[in-house]
Amino acid sequence: MNLRPLALAAALLALVPVAAHAEDLLTTTTVETATAVASPAPAALDLAEQIHTIGLIAKRSLRMSVPRQSGDVALNPDGTPLWGDHARTALMPASTMKIITATIALSVLGPAWKPTTRVDFDTSTGTLTLVGGGDPELTSAQVDTLAATTVETLTVMGLTPARLAIDDSLFPPPSLQPGVVAAQQPVEERPIRALVVDQRKVADSGIDAGRIFRRALAAQGVLVPFVGRAKASGSTIASVSGYTLRSTLKEMLWYSDNDIAEMAFRLSSIASGQGSAWTSARDNAMAQLRRLGVPTRGLKLVDGAGLSRNNRLTPLAIAQTLRAAADHPRTAVLKSLLPRAGVDGTLKKRYATAPSKCVKGALSAKTGSLHDVISLAGYAPMPSGGTRPFAIIINGVRNSESIRMKTRLAIDALAASFAGC
């Protein structure tokens, strides 16, 4: 590992004690870490720029102003560390977990992948079945289209349905993951099923979808009793495709949508052949991170949204995931899906004042928030061009609005310092 930029900067910044925290990132001899971050720094990295940037980081270090349970890291584009302060500390990531979920989904499914919702008809029983394909953004307009196509096809065939059922068995019956409390459903996250219409926050989105489809059929002149859940049989007579994964993940990352995250978490696992239970999705996520070259020692992945208080990620693992995403064709789109500082999504109202406003519109990142967690991870622009992956996680934040606001401002200032401003 090329330590010259950090070593020289530490010497020049000897009067700033927090610069020594860079050791926290660099004192490892494990093989998997060497593979992930030990490639030599390219000559293109500007030493003076790095020294200036480290000086800003040291002055804005969170160590003096936030709880001890915190960590942050900034990597150079080649994966070598510029800065790390407790970067290997495993912490609750909150919604920065969605960076992991998005990267895995893009890697496994590809940005152009689309979910399909279909209608099957069994001529032997006269049963119509609405079959969920795990589309988190299925709309009532698409359900109307399914109903119109279904009625048109049945009319041509000269058939009349006897009953309507739903099949949302692509995902198992929902259960609470460890670390998620029942009070969070369905307000923060509905029970995850493979059928949901208009992202409605209801306890049983599958049955809700069936009723919506029944009304759509009735509007087309076909009245049919709804009998609940049944395994689909027969032939497909109508289908609709959803939005591309790229578009859906952008919605997830801009507005921190927990339901989309959980569905993407499971869809990735199904596509990998691991099944759709949350335990299978967890195992798949760990395997996919290792495949991308991200060390998983000390990590604990429970859900795809980051709501579980049992999740544990290190700032280094998140930053390495961001760096790995930038290096692969399927996942390189991730950067363009993240909110931009002061412009989009959950970052729209931030980065409006000094010192962080210098990266407005240029820094892209995902926020994270639980009642005692604030986090941020993404890409900071570099003065000489390119971007620098970074991650900041703080646990143990007091649940006071004024304290949370000060903490966010401190995080934003530190993130701006990763950009050298």
Order of alpha helices (4+ residues) and beta strands (2+ residues): alpha-alpha-alpha-alpha-beta-beta-alpha-beta-beta-alpha-beta-alpha-beta-beta-alpha-alpha-alpha-alpha-alpha-beta-beta-beta-alpha
